């Protein structure tokens, strides 16, 4: 069956359907090529491109399988200002990728550099509670992490 991107029969044009890293590939293209996508300004809007080879799913699919794609992993650009291309991308666990976001809050706890989320987990507190205390209420990091939760059933 023949088709074009955006049409339901496109999934079958290449014989792969929506299997494997399909959602990853669709996300990359949306972020970089669709100016109406909510994340476009962080990717395509600042010049991040998808290499020509990956504009078609079969090429991306083959590369992904040869380079460690597995369910639960996410694609990571090693150079955050670089393009989506074979020489700049790897697959990593989603949790590891969240450490690389621009919005990640880094703190130093007991001489160790941690994300605020990791620090909250270390102290047995809910991240949302610590984030609210530290960022919204302006508490010191020490106070935000050392004050027990006053709500029953919350860490």
Secondary structure, DSSP 8 states (H G I E B T S, - for coil): ----TTSTTHHHHTS-TT-SSHHHHHHHHHHHH-TTSTTGGGTGGGT--B-GGGGSHHHHHHHHHHTT--TTEEEEESSTTS-BSGGGEEEEEHHHHHTTSTT--EEEETTEEEEHHHHHHHTT--HHHHHIIIIIS---HHHHHHS---STT--
